[in-house]
Amino acid sequence: MGVTKAVRGVVSVGMFALMPACSVISGYRIASPPTPPPLPHVSIASLRGSNTSEWMNGVALSSMRDLKSWETATGVHPAIIATFGRFGAPFPLFALRQALMKRAVPLLQLDPSNISLAAITHGAYNRELRAYDDAIRSLDNPVFLSFGHEMNGVWYSWGCGKTSPRLFRAAWRHVHALIRAPQVIWVWTINDIWNHDPCPLRPWYPGAKYVDWVGIDGYLRPPVDTFTEAFGRTLATLRRLAPAKPILLTETGVPWGPRWAQRINSLYAGAHRAGLRGIVYFDGMTSIGNYRPQDHRASLAAFRKAVRKWS
């Protein structure tokens, strides 16, 4: 959503720190970098197919350094850890490895900021795409992968009013064709349409065979009080467009303020009752609100209660 865009850089700072160079000159030889520790295996079986039902609590953190304090405060060990990456840049392999080392499935939103979708489709970034494929294969674990999230919003260079649905679909399908790692779960991530719908979703949908899951980004903040107000219209549209696809709230939260407890309970209760697969909670602050439940005693108590009840 528009008000959350300013935090993308903040989310990225901690999550995308690349592993520092490890080579050490010893005499006239350059020592090889140390072998990274083996990753624990995360099962992909429960993430395949439309009849899966395991609930997944997730989080988007400002930094992986915040994970321990998040777990201690909220009592939630995330099954998903979200991160953002710039298309065309080196693949954020270290960030994804960090998530997997914590036995969480990484969710990578790969965004083509100010990059021509036509250039992607015509092969200008094939080398980068093959490198991404190799990097994901090296993890040997599931990865949720999205390209050009919130394309039905008007705030990104790849989205509504900035490019055409036809170009977006072609670019998505090209990325899908070159990243063929078998453990990728493709997530088509949209912005919720609770208020108005400047760009109908159907023209932006890449097609059922190019999408495994659908993600929704949206928040419960005044004047929106309930899950149904925030997501009911969006879910009705998605169930006509992609009826067999699991649905995940890929970015959501409740800012601190009046009716906080009611909103957080409605968010989790509504997601469960609607049959969604999980929630990725945005644990951060923006210019219009603080979404961190651990910063207020009352909000933390309500958050813990809602998560316990609906997990």
Contacts in CASP RR format, 6 or more apart in sequence:
PFRMAT RR
TARGET T0000
AUTHOR 0000-0000-0000
METHOD contacts of the structure
MODEL  1
MGVTKAVRGVVSVGMFALMPACSVISGYRIASPPTPPPLPHVSIASLRGS
NTSEWMNGVALSSMRDLKSWETATGVHPAIIATFGRFGAPFPLFALRQAL
MKRAVPLLQLDPSNISLAAITHGAYNRELRAYDDAIRSLDNPVFLSFGHE
MNGVWYSWGCGKTSPRLFRAAWRHVHALIRAPQVIWVWTINDIWNHDPCP
LRPWYPGAKYVDWVGIDGYLRPPVDTFTEAFGRTLATLRRLAPAKPILLT
ETGVPWGPRWAQRINSLYAGAHRAGLRGIVYFDGMTSIGNYRPQDHRASL
AAFRKAVRKWS
1 150 0 8 1.000
1 191 0 8 1.000
1 192 0 8 1.000
1 217 0 8 1.000
1 218 0 8 1.000
1 219 0 8 1.000
2 153 0 8 1.000
2 155 0 8 1.000
3 286 0 8 1.000
3 287 0 8 1.000
3 288 0 8 1.000
4 217 0 8 1.000
4 219 0 8 1.000
4 251 0 8 1.000
4 282 0 8 1.000
4 286 0 8 1.000
5 155 0 8 1.000
5 156 0 8 1.000
6 286 0 8 1.000
6 287 0 8 1.000
7 282 0 8 1.000
7 284 0 8 1.000
7 285 0 8 1.000
7 286 0 8 1.000
8 84 0 8 1.000
9 84 0 8 1.000
10 62 0 8 1.000
10 284 0 8 1.000
11 60 0 8 1.000
11 61 0 8 1.000
11 62 0 8 1.000
11 82 0 8 1.000
11 83 0 8 1.000
11 84 0 8 1.000
12 83 0 8 1.000
12 84 0 8 1.000
12 85 0 8 1.000
13 62 0 8 1.000
13 63 0 8 1.000
14 62 0 8 1.000
14 63 0 8 1.000
14 64 0 8 1.000
14 65 0 8 1.000
14 95 0 8 1.000
15 61 0 8 1.000
15 63 0 8 1.000
15 64 0 8 1.000
15 83 0 8 1.000
15 84 0 8 1.000
15 92 0 8 1.000
15 95 0 8 1.000
16 83 0 8 1.000
16 84 0 8 1.000
16 85 0 8 1.000
16 92 0 8 1.000
16 95 0 8 1.000
17 94 0 8 1.000
17 95 0 8 1.000
18 90 0 8 1.000
18 92 0 8 1.000
18 94 0 8 1.000
19 94 0 8 1.000
21 33 0 8 1.000
22 33 0 8 1.000
22 34 0 8 1.000
23 30 0 8 1.000
23 31 0 8 1.000
23 32 0 8 1.000
23 33 0 8 1.000
24 30 0 8 1.000
24 31 0 8 1.000
25 31 0 8 1.000
36 97 0 8 1.000
37 101 0 8 1.000
39 97 0 8 1.000
39 100 0 8 1.000
39 101 0 8 1.000
39 139 0 8 1.000
39 140 0 8 1.000
39 141 0 8 1.000
40 100 0 8 1.000
40 101 0 8 1.000
40 103 0 8 1.000
41 140 0 8 1.000
41 141 0 8 1.000
42 100 0 8 1.000
42 103 0 8 1.000
42 104 0 8 1.000
42 105 0 8 1.000
42 141 0 8 1.000
42 142 0 8 1.000
43 142 0 8 1.000
44 141 0 8 1.000
44 142 0 8 1.000
44 183 0 8 1.000
44 185 0 8 1.000
46 52 0 8 1.000
46 54 0 8 1.000
47 105 0 8 1.000
47 142 0 8 1.000
47 185 0 8 1.000
48 185 0 8 1.000
48 212 0 8 1.000
49 212 0 8 1.000
49 246 0 8 1.000
50 244 0 8 1.000
50 245 0 8 1.000
50 246 0 8 1.000
52 246 0 8 1.000
52 277 0 8 1.000
53 277 0 8 1.000
54 277 0 8 1.000
55 272 0 8 1.000
55 277 0 8 1.000
55 278 0 8 1.000
55 310 0 8 1.000
55 311 0 8 1.000
56 79 0 8 1.000
56 80 0 8 1.000
56 105 0 8 1.000
56 248 0 8 1.000
56 277 0 8 1.000
56 278 0 8 1.000
56 279 0 8 1.000
57 76 0 8 1.000
57 78 0 8 1.000
57 79 0 8 1.000
57 80 0 8 1.000
57 278 0 8 1.000
57 279 0 8 1.000
57 281 0 8 1.000
57 307 0 8 1.000
57 311 0 8 1.000
58 76 0 8 1.000
58 78 0 8 1.000
58 79 0 8 1.000
58 80 0 8 1.000
58 81 0 8 1.000
58 82 0 8 1.000
58 104 0 8 1.000
58 278 0 8 1.000
58 279 0 8 1.000
58 280 0 8 1.000
58 281 0 8 1.000
59 67 0 8 1.000
59 70 0 8 1.000
59 76 0 8 1.000
59 78 0 8 1.000
59 80 0 8 1.000
59 81 0 8 1.000
59 82 0 8 1.000
59 280 0 8 1.000
59 281 0 8 1.000
59 282 0 8 1.000
59 283 0 8 1.000
60 81 0 8 1.000
60 82 0 8 1.000
60 83 0 8 1.000
60 251 0 8 1.000
60 280 0 8 1.000
60 281 0 8 1.000
60 282 0 8 1.000
60 283 0 8 1.000
60 284 0 8 1.000
61 67 0 8 1.000
61 70 0 8 1.000
61 81 0 8 1.000
61 283 0 8 1.000
61 284 0 8 1.000
62 283 0 8 1.000
62 284 0 8 1.000
64 81 0 8 1.000
64 95 0 8 1.000
64 98 0 8 1.000
64 99 0 8 1.000
66 283 0 8 1.000
67 78 0 8 1.000
67 81 0 8 1.000
67 102 0 8 1.000
69 294 0 8 1.000
70 76 0 8 1.000
70 78 0 8 1.000
70 283 0 8 1.000
70 294 0 8 1.000
71 77 0 8 1.000
71 78 0 8 1.000
73 293 0 8 1.000
73 294 0 8 1.000
73 300 0 8 1.000
74 293 0 8 1.000
74 294 0 8 1.000
74 300 0 8 1.000
74 303 0 8 1.000
74 304 0 8 1.000
74 307 0 8 1.000
75 304 0 8 1.000
75 307 0 8 1.000
76 307 0 8 1.000
76 311 0 8 1.000
77 102 0 8 1.000
77 103 0 8 1.000
77 104 0 8 1.000
78 102 0 8 1.000
78 104 0 8 1.000
79 104 0 8 1.000
79 105 0 8 1.000
80 104 0 8 1.000
80 105 0 8 1.000
80 106 0 8 1.000
80 107 0 8 1.000
80 144 0 8 1.000
80 248 0 8 1.000
80 278 0 8 1.000
80 280 0 8 1.000
81 98 0 8 1.000
81 99 0 8 1.000
81 102 0 8 1.000
81 104 0 8 1.000
81 105 0 8 1.000
81 106 0 8 1.000
81 107 0 8 1.000
82 106 0 8 1.000
82 107 0 8 1.000
82 109 0 8 1.000
82 250 0 8 1.000
82 251 0 8 1.000
82 280 0 8 1.000
83 92 0 8 1.000
83 95 0 8 1.000
83 96 0 8 1.000
83 99 0 8 1.000
83 106 0 8 1.000
83 107 0 8 1.000
83 108 0 8 1.000
83 109 0 8 1.000
84 108 0 8 1.000
84 109 0 8 1.000
84 111 0 8 1.000
85 92 0 8 1.000
85 108 0 8 1.000
85 109 0 8 1.000
85 110 0 8 1.000
85 111 0 8 1.000
86 110 0 8 1.000
86 111 0 8 1.000
86 113 0 8 1.000
87 110 0 8 1.000
87 111 0 8 1.000
87 112 0 8 1.000
87 113 0 8 1.000
87 115 0 8 1.000
87 120 0 8 1.000
87 125 0 8 1.000
87 128 0 8 1.000
87 147 0 8 1.000
87 148 0 8 1.000
88 112 0 8 1.000
88 115 0 8 1.000
88 125 0 8 1.000
88 128 0 8 1.000
90 131 0 8 1.000
91 131 0 8 1.000
91 132 0 8 1.000
91 135 0 8 1.000
91 136 0 8 1.000
92 108 0 8 1.000
93 135 0 8 1.000
93 138 0 8 1.000
93 139 0 8 1.000
95 106 0 8 1.000
96 106 0 8 1.000
96 108 0 8 1.000
96 139 0 8 1.000
96 143 0 8 1.000
97 139 0 8 1.000
99 105 0 8 1.000
99 106 0 8 1.000
100 106 0 8 1.000
100 139 0 8 1.000
100 141 0 8 1.000
105 141 0 8 1.000
105 142 0 8 1.000
105 143 0 8 1.000
105 144 0 8 1.000
105 185 0 8 1.000
106 143 0 8 1.000
106 144 0 8 1.000
107 144 0 8 1.000
107 146 0 8 1.000
107 187 0 8 1.000
107 250 0 8 1.000
107 280 0 8 1.000
108 143 0 8 1.000
108 144 0 8 1.000
108 145 0 8 1.000
108 146 0 8 1.000
109 146 0 8 1.000
109 148 0 8 1.000
109 149 0 8 1.000
109 189 0 8 1.000
109 250 0 8 1.000
110 132 0 8 1.000
110 145 0 8 1.000
110 146 0 8 1.000
110 147 0 8 1.000
110 148 0 8 1.000
110 175 0 8 1.000
111 147 0 8 1.000
111 148 0 8 1.000
111 149 0 8 1.000
111 156 0 8 1.000
111 158 0 8 1.000
112 120 0 8 1.000
112 147 0 8 1.000
112 148 0 8 1.000
112 157 0 8 1.000
112 158 0 8 1.000
112 171 0 8 1.000
113 156 0 8 1.000
113 157 0 8 1.000
113 158 0 8 1.000
114 157 0 8 1.000
115 125 0 8 1.000
115 157 0 8 1.000
115 158 0 8 1.000
116 124 0 8 1.000
117 158 0 8 1.000
117 163 0 8 1.000
117 167 0 8 1.000
117 168 0 8 1.000
117 170 0 8 1.000
117 171 0 8 1.000
118 167 0 8 1.000
118 171 0 8 1.000
119 125 0 8 1.000
120 171 0 8 1.000
120 174 0 8 1.000
120 175 0 8 1.000
121 167 0 8 1.000
121 170 0 8 1.000
121 171 0 8 1.000
121 174 0 8 1.000
123 174 0 8 1.000
126 178 0 8 1.000
129 174 0 8 1.000
129 175 0 8 1.000
129 178 0 8 1.000
129 179 0 8 1.000
130 178 0 8 1.000
132 178 0 8 1.000
132 179 0 8 1.000
133 178 0 8 1.000
133 179 0 8 1.000
133 180 0 8 1.000
133 181 0 8 1.000
136 143 0 8 1.000
136 145 0 8 1.000
136 179 0 8 1.000
136 181 0 8 1.000
136 183 0 8 1.000
136 184 0 8 1.000
137 181 0 8 1.000
137 183 0 8 1.000
139 183 0 8 1.000
140 183 0 8 1.000
141 183 0 8 1.000
142 183 0 8 1.000
142 184 0 8 1.000
142 185 0 8 1.000
143 181 0 8 1.000
143 183 0 8 1.000
143 184 0 8 1.000
143 185 0 8 1.000
144 185 0 8 1.000
144 187 0 8 1.000
144 213 0 8 1.000
144 248 0 8 1.000
145 179 0 8 1.000
145 184 0 8 1.000
145 185 0 8 1.000
145 186 0 8 1.000
145 187 0 8 1.000
146 186 0 8 1.000
146 187 0 8 1.000
146 188 0 8 1.000
146 189 0 8 1.000
146 215 0 8 1.000
146 250 0 8 1.000
147 171 0 8 1.000
147 172 0 8 1.000
147 175 0 8 1.000
148 156 0 8 1.000
148 158 0 8 1.000
148 159 0 8 1.000
148 168 0 8 1.000
148 172 0 8 1.000
148 189 0 8 1.000
149 189 0 8 1.000
149 190 0 8 1.000
149 217 0 8 1.000
149 250 0 8 1.000
150 156 0 8 1.000
150 159 0 8 1.000
150 189 0 8 1.000
150 190 0 8 1.000
150 191 0 8 1.000
150 217 0 8 1.000
151 158 0 8 1.000
151 159 0 8 1.000
151 160 0 8 1.000
151 168 0 8 1.000
151 190 0 8 1.000
151 199 0 8 1.000
151 204 0 8 1.000
152 159 0 8 1.000
152 160 0 8 1.000
152 190 0 8 1.000
152 191 0 8 1.000
152 193 0 8 1.000
152 197 0 8 1.000
152 198 0 8 1.000
152 199 0 8 1.000
152 200 0 8 1.000
152 201 0 8 1.000
152 204 0 8 1.000
153 159 0 8 1.000
153 160 0 8 1.000
153 191 0 8 1.000
153 198 0 8 1.000
153 199 0 8 1.000
154 160 0 8 1.000
154 161 0 8 1.000
154 162 0 8 1.000
154 198 0 8 1.000
154 199 0 8 1.000
156 162 0 8 1.000
157 163 0 8 1.000
158 168 0 8 1.000
158 171 0 8 1.000
159 168 0 8 1.000
159 199 0 8 1.000
160 198 0 8 1.000
160 199 0 8 1.000
161 199 0 8 1.000
165 199 0 8 1.000
165 203 0 8 1.000
165 204 0 8 1.000
166 203 0 8 1.000
168 204 0 8 1.000
168 206 0 8 1.000
169 203 0 8 1.000
169 204 0 8 1.000
169 205 0 8 1.000
169 206 0 8 1.000
169 207 0 8 1.000
172 188 0 8 1.000
172 206 0 8 1.000
172 210 0 8 1.000
173 206 0 8 1.000
173 210 0 8 1.000
176 186 0 8 1.000
176 206 0 8 1.000
176 210 0 8 1.000
185 212 0 8 1.000
185 213 0 8 1.000
186 210 0 8 1.000
186 211 0 8 1.000
186 212 0 8 1.000
186 213 0 8 1.000
187 211 0 8 1.000
187 212 0 8 1.000
187 213 0 8 1.000
187 214 0 8 1.000
187 215 0 8 1.000
187 248 0 8 1.000
187 250 0 8 1.000
188 205 0 8 1.000
188 206 0 8 1.000
188 211 0 8 1.000
188 213 0 8 1.000
188 214 0 8 1.000
188 215 0 8 1.000
188 242 0 8 1.000
189 214 0 8 1.000
189 215 0 8 1.000
189 216 0 8 1.000
189 217 0 8 1.000
189 250 0 8 1.000
190 201 0 8 1.000
190 204 0 8 1.000
190 214 0 8 1.000
190 215 0 8 1.000
190 216 0 8 1.000
190 217 0 8 1.000
190 234 0 8 1.000
190 238 0 8 1.000
191 216 0 8 1.000
191 217 0 8 1.000
191 218 0 8 1.000
192 216 0 8 1.000
192 217 0 8 1.000
192 218 0 8 1.000
192 230 0 8 1.000
192 231 0 8 1.000
192 234 0 8 1.000
193 201 0 8 1.000
193 233 0 8 1.000
193 234 0 8 1.000
193 237 0 8 1.000
194 218 0 8 1.000
194 224 0 8 1.000
194 229 0 8 1.000
194 230 0 8 1.000
194 231 0 8 1.000
194 232 0 8 1.000
194 233 0 8 1.000
194 234 0 8 1.000
197 233 0 8 1.000
201 237 0 8 1.000
201 238 0 8 1.000
201 241 0 8 1.000
202 241 0 8 1.000
205 211 0 8 1.000
205 241 0 8 1.000
205 242 0 8 1.000
208 242 0 8 1.000
208 244 0 8 1.000
208 245 0 8 1.000
211 242 0 8 1.000
211 245 0 8 1.000
212 245 0 8 1.000
212 246 0 8 1.000
213 245 0 8 1.000
213 246 0 8 1.000
213 247 0 8 1.000
213 248 0 8 1.000
213 277 0 8 1.000
214 238 0 8 1.000
214 242 0 8 1.000
214 245 0 8 1.000
214 246 0 8 1.000
214 247 0 8 1.000
214 248 0 8 1.000
215 247 0 8 1.000
215 248 0 8 1.000
215 249 0 8 1.000
215 250 0 8 1.000
216 231 0 8 1.000
216 234 0 8 1.000
216 235 0 8 1.000
216 238 0 8 1.000
216 247 0 8 1.000
216 248 0 8 1.000
216 249 0 8 1.000
216 250 0 8 1.000
216 252 0 8 1.000
217 249 0 8 1.000
217 250 0 8 1.000
217 251 0 8 1.000
217 252 0 8 1.000
218 230 0 8 1.000
218 231 0 8 1.000
218 249 0 8 1.000
218 251 0 8 1.000
218 252 0 8 1.000
218 253 0 8 1.000
219 230 0 8 1.000
219 252 0 8 1.000
219 253 0 8 1.000
219 254 0 8 1.000
219 255 0 8 1.000
219 282 0 8 1.000
219 291 0 8 1.000
220 226 0 8 1.000
220 227 0 8 1.000
220 230 0 8 1.000
220 252 0 8 1.000
220 253 0 8 1.000
220 254 0 8 1.000
220 263 0 8 1.000
220 264 0 8 1.000
220 266 0 8 1.000
220 267 0 8 1.000
221 253 0 8 1.000
221 254 0 8 1.000
221 255 0 8 1.000
221 263 0 8 1.000
221 288 0 8 1.000
221 289 0 8 1.000
222 258 0 8 1.000
224 230 0 8 1.000
225 259 0 8 1.000
225 262 0 8 1.000
225 263 0 8 1.000
225 266 0 8 1.000
226 263 0 8 1.000
226 266 0 8 1.000
227 266 0 8 1.000
227 267 0 8 1.000
227 269 0 8 1.000
227 270 0 8 1.000
227 271 0 8 1.000
227 274 0 8 1.000
228 270 0 8 1.000
230 267 0 8 1.000
231 249 0 8 1.000
231 274 0 8 1.000
232 274 0 8 1.000
235 247 0 8 1.000
235 274 0 8 1.000
238 245 0 8 1.000
238 247 0 8 1.000
246 277 0 8 1.000
247 274 0 8 1.000
247 275 0 8 1.000
247 276 0 8 1.000
247 277 0 8 1.000
248 276 0 8 1.000
248 277 0 8 1.000
248 278 0 8 1.000
248 279 0 8 1.000
248 280 0 8 1.000
249 271 0 8 1.000
249 276 0 8 1.000
249 278 0 8 1.000
249 279 0 8 1.000
249 280 0 8 1.000
250 280 0 8 1.000
251 280 0 8 1.000
251 282 0 8 1.000
252 267 0 8 1.000
252 279 0 8 1.000
252 280 0 8 1.000
252 281 0 8 1.000
252 282 0 8 1.000
253 264 0 8 1.000
253 267 0 8 1.000
253 281 0 8 1.000
253 282 0 8 1.000
253 291 0 8 1.000
254 260 0 8 1.000
254 263 0 8 1.000
254 264 0 8 1.000
254 267 0 8 1.000
254 291 0 8 1.000
255 286 0 8 1.000
255 288 0 8 1.000
255 289 0 8 1.000
255 290 0 8 1.000
255 291 0 8 1.000
256 289 0 8 1.000
256 290 0 8 1.000
256 291 0 8 1.000
256 292 0 8 1.000
256 295 0 8 1.000
256 296 0 8 1.000
256 299 0 8 1.000
260 296 0 8 1.000
260 298 0 8 1.000
260 299 0 8 1.000
260 302 0 8 1.000
261 298 0 8 1.000
261 299 0 8 1.000
261 302 0 8 1.000
264 293 0 8 1.000
264 299 0 8 1.000
264 302 0 8 1.000
264 303 0 8 1.000
264 306 0 8 1.000
265 302 0 8 1.000
265 305 0 8 1.000
265 306 0 8 1.000
265 309 0 8 1.000
267 279 0 8 1.000
267 306 0 8 1.000
268 279 0 8 1.000
268 306 0 8 1.000
268 307 0 8 1.000
268 309 0 8 1.000
268 310 0 8 1.000
268 311 0 8 1.000
269 306 0 8 1.000
269 309 0 8 1.000
269 310 0 8 1.000
270 276 0 8 1.000
271 278 0 8 1.000
271 279 0 8 1.000
271 310 0 8 1.000
272 310 0 8 1.000
281 291 0 8 1.000
282 291 0 8 1.000
283 291 0 8 1.000
283 292 0 8 1.000
283 293 0 8 1.000
283 294 0 8 1.000
284 290 0 8 1.000
284 291 0 8 1.000
284 292 0 8 1.000
285 291 0 8 1.000
285 292 0 8 1.000
290 296 0 8 1.000
293 299 0 8 1.000
293 300 0 8 1.000
293 302 0 8 1.000
293 303 0 8 1.000
293 304 0 8 1.000
294 300 0 8 1.000
END
